[in-house]
Amino acid sequence: EYCMPRLNYFRIKIETGDTGLNEPVHFAINGFKLPFDDFKGGTGPGETFESRYEVNSFPHSMTLLGPENGSWNIKKMLLDFDVDGLEPYSVTFGEMVLTEFNEANIWQDPPLPTFDV
């Protein structure tokens, strides 16, 4: 049976393409909008944004939010997840454009365990 994993923290790295974000980066976890307080880099054209967030909760949903105005071209996004009792894992997302009308699902369940036969 499936058991929802407890997410300790995640790291995110976002490479911005030719259209940057001119406002703080926000994400939503279980419907709550949150800022990344501690980050390095930026979200201007060609810049890379990196942050880490302590979640210590069960993410039923987790999304990266688009800008309130205009669009944000993301070239590539890398997430590292640290979940209770499992090996850390990474997920890479390709190019996408975020606007006020959409958001990117950034939560992915841990990979299923593989067993040697």
Contacts in CASP RR format, 6 or more apart in sequence:
PFRMAT RR
TARGET T0000
AUTHOR 0000-0000-0000
METHOD contacts of the structure
MODEL  1
EYCMPRLNYFRIKIETGDTGLNEPVHFAINGFKLPFDDFKGGTGPGETFE
SRYEVNSFPHSMTLLGPENGSWNIKKMLLDFDVDGLEPYSVTFGEMVLTE
FNEANIWQDPPLPTFDV
4 58 0 8 1.000
4 60 0 8 1.000
5 58 0 8 1.000
5 83 0 8 1.000
5 84 0 8 1.000
5 86 0 8 1.000
5 109 0 8 1.000
5 110 0 8 1.000
6 56 0 8 1.000
6 57 0 8 1.000
6 58 0 8 1.000
6 83 0 8 1.000
6 84 0 8 1.000
7 55 0 8 1.000
7 56 0 8 1.000
7 57 0 8 1.000
7 58 0 8 1.000
7 59 0 8 1.000
7 81 0 8 1.000
7 82 0 8 1.000
7 83 0 8 1.000
7 84 0 8 1.000
8 54 0 8 1.000
8 55 0 8 1.000
8 56 0 8 1.000
8 82 0 8 1.000
8 83 0 8 1.000
8 84 0 8 1.000
9 52 0 8 1.000
9 53 0 8 1.000
9 54 0 8 1.000
9 55 0 8 1.000
9 56 0 8 1.000
9 82 0 8 1.000
10 52 0 8 1.000
10 53 0 8 1.000
10 55 0 8 1.000
10 79 0 8 1.000
10 80 0 8 1.000
10 81 0 8 1.000
10 82 0 8 1.000
11 50 0 8 1.000
11 51 0 8 1.000
11 52 0 8 1.000
11 79 0 8 1.000
11 80 0 8 1.000
12 27 0 8 1.000
12 36 0 8 1.000
12 49 0 8 1.000
12 50 0 8 1.000
12 51 0 8 1.000
12 52 0 8 1.000
12 53 0 8 1.000
12 64 0 8 1.000
12 77 0 8 1.000
12 78 0 8 1.000
12 79 0 8 1.000
12 80 0 8 1.000
12 106 0 8 1.000
13 48 0 8 1.000
13 49 0 8 1.000
13 50 0 8 1.000
13 77 0 8 1.000
13 78 0 8 1.000
13 79 0 8 1.000
14 25 0 8 1.000
14 43 0 8 1.000
14 48 0 8 1.000
14 49 0 8 1.000
14 50 0 8 1.000
14 64 0 8 1.000
14 74 0 8 1.000
14 76 0 8 1.000
14 77 0 8 1.000
15 46 0 8 1.000
15 48 0 8 1.000
15 74 0 8 1.000
15 75 0 8 1.000
15 76 0 8 1.000
15 77 0 8 1.000
16 42 0 8 1.000
16 43 0 8 1.000
16 44 0 8 1.000
16 45 0 8 1.000
16 46 0 8 1.000
16 47 0 8 1.000
16 48 0 8 1.000
16 49 0 8 1.000
16 72 0 8 1.000
16 73 0 8 1.000
16 74 0 8 1.000
16 75 0 8 1.000
17 45 0 8 1.000
17 46 0 8 1.000
17 73 0 8 1.000
17 74 0 8 1.000
17 75 0 8 1.000
18 45 0 8 1.000
18 46 0 8 1.000
18 73 0 8 1.000
19 45 0 8 1.000
19 71 0 8 1.000
19 72 0 8 1.000
19 73 0 8 1.000
19 97 0 8 1.000
20 43 0 8 1.000
20 44 0 8 1.000
20 45 0 8 1.000
20 46 0 8 1.000
20 47 0 8 1.000
20 72 0 8 1.000
20 73 0 8 1.000
21 43 0 8 1.000
21 44 0 8 1.000
21 66 0 8 1.000
21 67 0 8 1.000
21 72 0 8 1.000
22 43 0 8 1.000
22 44 0 8 1.000
22 67 0 8 1.000
23 67 0 8 1.000
23 68 0 8 1.000
24 35 0 8 1.000
24 36 0 8 1.000
25 35 0 8 1.000
25 36 0 8 1.000
25 39 0 8 1.000
25 43 0 8 1.000
25 49 0 8 1.000
25 51 0 8 1.000
25 64 0 8 1.000
26 33 0 8 1.000
26 34 0 8 1.000
26 35 0 8 1.000
26 36 0 8 1.000
26 64 0 8 1.000
26 65 0 8 1.000
26 66 0 8 1.000
27 33 0 8 1.000
27 34 0 8 1.000
27 36 0 8 1.000
27 53 0 8 1.000
27 62 0 8 1.000
27 63 0 8 1.000
27 64 0 8 1.000
27 65 0 8 1.000
27 106 0 8 1.000
28 34 0 8 1.000
28 61 0 8 1.000
28 62 0 8 1.000
28 63 0 8 1.000
28 65 0 8 1.000
28 103 0 8 1.000
29 55 0 8 1.000
29 57 0 8 1.000
29 59 0 8 1.000
29 61 0 8 1.000
29 62 0 8 1.000
30 57 0 8 1.000
30 59 0 8 1.000
30 60 0 8 1.000
30 61 0 8 1.000
30 62 0 8 1.000
31 61 0 8 1.000
33 65 0 8 1.000
34 53 0 8 1.000
36 49 0 8 1.000
36 51 0 8 1.000
36 53 0 8 1.000
38 51 0 8 1.000
38 52 0 8 1.000
39 49 0 8 1.000
39 50 0 8 1.000
39 51 0 8 1.000
40 49 0 8 1.000
40 50 0 8 1.000
40 51 0 8 1.000
41 47 0 8 1.000
41 48 0 8 1.000
41 49 0 8 1.000
41 50 0 8 1.000
42 48 0 8 1.000
42 49 0 8 1.000
43 49 0 8 1.000
43 72 0 8 1.000
46 75 0 8 1.000
59 107 0 8 1.000
61 105 0 8 1.000
61 107 0 8 1.000
62 105 0 8 1.000
62 106 0 8 1.000
62 107 0 8 1.000
63 103 0 8 1.000
63 104 0 8 1.000
63 105 0 8 1.000
63 106 0 8 1.000
63 107 0 8 1.000
64 77 0 8 1.000
64 98 0 8 1.000
64 103 0 8 1.000
64 104 0 8 1.000
64 106 0 8 1.000
65 98 0 8 1.000
65 103 0 8 1.000
66 72 0 8 1.000
66 98 0 8 1.000
66 99 0 8 1.000
66 100 0 8 1.000
66 102 0 8 1.000
66 103 0 8 1.000
66 104 0 8 1.000
67 98 0 8 1.000
67 99 0 8 1.000
67 100 0 8 1.000
68 100 0 8 1.000
69 100 0 8 1.000
70 99 0 8 1.000
70 100 0 8 1.000
71 97 0 8 1.000
71 98 0 8 1.000
71 99 0 8 1.000
72 97 0 8 1.000
72 98 0 8 1.000
72 99 0 8 1.000
73 95 0 8 1.000
73 97 0 8 1.000
74 93 0 8 1.000
74 94 0 8 1.000
74 95 0 8 1.000
74 96 0 8 1.000
74 97 0 8 1.000
74 98 0 8 1.000
74 104 0 8 1.000
75 94 0 8 1.000
75 95 0 8 1.000
76 92 0 8 1.000
76 93 0 8 1.000
76 94 0 8 1.000
76 95 0 8 1.000
77 92 0 8 1.000
77 93 0 8 1.000
77 94 0 8 1.000
77 96 0 8 1.000
77 104 0 8 1.000
77 106 0 8 1.000
78 90 0 8 1.000
78 91 0 8 1.000
78 92 0 8 1.000
78 93 0 8 1.000
79 90 0 8 1.000
79 91 0 8 1.000
79 92 0 8 1.000
79 93 0 8 1.000
79 106 0 8 1.000
79 108 0 8 1.000
80 88 0 8 1.000
80 89 0 8 1.000
80 90 0 8 1.000
81 88 0 8 1.000
81 89 0 8 1.000
81 90 0 8 1.000
81 91 0 8 1.000
81 108 0 8 1.000
81 110 0 8 1.000
82 88 0 8 1.000
83 89 0 8 1.000
83 110 0 8 1.000
86 110 0 8 1.000
89 110 0 8 1.000
89 111 0 8 1.000
91 106 0 8 1.000
91 108 0 8 1.000
93 104 0 8 1.000
93 106 0 8 1.000
96 104 0 8 1.000
98 104 0 8 1.000
END
